[in-house]
Amino acid sequence: MDAVKAVMTRRSIRKYKKKDVPKKLIMKLIDAARQAPSAYNDQPWEFIVVKNKETMKKITKYKSKFMLDAPVWIFCGYNKNKSSTEHDLENTALAIENLLITAHAMGLGAVYTGGYDPGDKSLEKAISKALNLPKNVHIVSIVCVGWPDEEPGEKEMRPLSNMTHFETF
Ligand SMILES: Cc1cc2nc3c(=O)[nH]c(=O)nc-3n(C[C@H](O)[C@H](O)[C@H](O)COP(=O)(O)O)c2cc1C
């Protein structure tokens, strides 16, 4: 699948076949993620791959139950010790988008789920404990990955012309 088609057809997948995702494919997703641009080429990313259902259960107390059916979660975050700017969120979001698009192009399904809530620290604390995270590592998203078992319906989208401005707003 070419890159434009992958971008245009990617959707969030929340239903998965009961089939494992081999480590080789997971490594390919992370390899794609790390090709993303980052401020000053810091590459501050950390990816924690989890297949253990007990770990997943600890986290889904704060998240949606569908996530438990995903064969693999990739916690995507950044390491403050490897970052020289305040652009950690942008850097991490760009890497995640690479991962999502690559997963789709490879026939996998994935969904971005939030890894923290600015108003409530309980999810952040649970993740930190479950993954034994050092203090300098912050999770931005838990990306669920698996073999798709759904085809999402049409997505409502704001018109292109409504969000595009030429020269001035
Ligand atoms: C910052 C962010 C947080 C999101 N959090 C969740 C989430 O917690 N759970 C979930 O099921 N989807 C989550 N999503 C996925 C969005 O719901 C989804 O991307 C959106 O509805 C558009 O659908 P599409 O991905 O199929 O194009 C999140 C997406 C983003 C970018």
The ligand as an SDF file (V2000), in Angstrom:
LIG
                    3D

 31 33  0  0  0  0  0  0  0  0999 V2000
   -5.3360   12.3250   21.6030 C   0  0  0  0  0  0  0  0  0  0  0  0
   -6.2460   11.1630   21.2420 C   0  0  0  0  0  0  0  0  0  0  0  0
   -6.8240   10.4410   22.2580 C   0  0  0  0  0  0  0  0  0  0  0  0
   -7.6380    9.3460   21.9570 C   0  0  0  0  0  0  0  0  0  0  0  0
   -8.1010    8.5820   22.9790 N   0  0  0  0  0  0  0  0  0  0  0  0
   -8.8610    7.4990   22.6970 C   0  0  0  0  0  0  0  0  0  0  0  0
   -9.2790    6.6400   23.7520 C   0  0  0  0  0  0  0  0  0  0  0  0
   -8.9370    6.8390   24.9240 O   0  0  0  0  0  0  0  0  0  0  0  0
  -10.0370    5.5680   23.4150 N   0  0  0  0  0  0  0  0  0  0  0  0
  -10.3880    5.2910   22.1110 C   0  0  0  0  0  0  0  0  0  0  0  0
  -11.0740    4.2940   21.8830 O   0  0  0  0  0  0  0  0  0  0  0  0
   -9.9850    6.0830   21.0880 N   0  0  0  0  0  0  0  0  0  0  0  0
   -9.2260    7.1680   21.3490 C   0  0  0  0  0  0  0  0  0  0  0  0
   -8.7580    7.9550   20.3160 N   0  0  0  0  0  0  0  0  0  0  0  0
   -9.1140    7.6320   18.9120 C   0  0  0  0  0  0  0  0  0  0  0  0
  -10.1700    8.6040   18.3470 C   0  0  0  0  0  0  0  0  0  0  0  0
  -11.4020    8.3480   18.9450 O   0  0  0  0  0  0  0  0  0  0  0  0
  -10.2420    8.4240   16.8070 C   0  0  0  0  0  0  0  0  0  0  0  0
   -8.9850    8.6800   16.2280 O   0  0  0  0  0  0  0  0  0  0  0  0
  -11.2790    9.3700   16.1920 C   0  0  0  0  0  0  0  0  0  0  0  0
  -12.5850    9.0420   16.5940 O   0  0  0  0  0  0  0  0  0  0  0  0
  -11.2360    9.3620   14.6530 C   0  0  0  0  0  0  0  0  0  0  0  0
  -11.4530    8.0630   14.1450 O   0  0  0  0  0  0  0  0  0  0  0  0
  -10.3820    7.3180   13.2230 P   0  0  0  0  0  0  0  0  0  0  0  0
   -9.1150    7.1280   14.0400 O   0  0  0  0  0  0  0  0  0  0  0  0
  -11.0260    6.0160   12.8540 O   0  0  0  0  0  0  0  0  0  0  0  0
  -10.0890    8.1750   12.0320 O   0  0  0  0  0  0  0  0  0  0  0  0
   -7.9260    9.0190   20.5990 C   0  0  0  0  0  0  0  0  0  0  0  0
   -7.3160    9.7690   19.5710 C   0  0  0  0  0  0  0  0  0  0  0  0
   -6.4750   10.8070   19.8860 C   0  0  0  0  0  0  0  0  0  0  0  0
   -5.7850   11.5510   18.7760 C   0  0  0  0  0  0  0  0  0  0  0  0
  1  2  1  0
  2  3  1  0
  2 30  2  0
  3  4  2  0
  4  5  1  0
  4 28  1  0
  5  6  2  0
  6  7  1  0
  6 13  1  0
  7  8  2  0
  7  9  1  0
  9 10  1  0
 10 11  2  0
 10 12  1  0
 12 13  2  0
 13 14  1  0
 14 15  1  0
 14 28  1  0
 15 16  1  0
 16 17  1  0
 16 18  1  0
 18 19  1  0
 18 20  1  0
 20 21  1  0
 20 22  1  0
 22 23  1  0
 23 24  1  0
 24 25  2  0
 24 26  1  0
 24 27  1  0
 28 29  2  0
 29 30  1  0
 30 31  1  0
M  END
$$$$
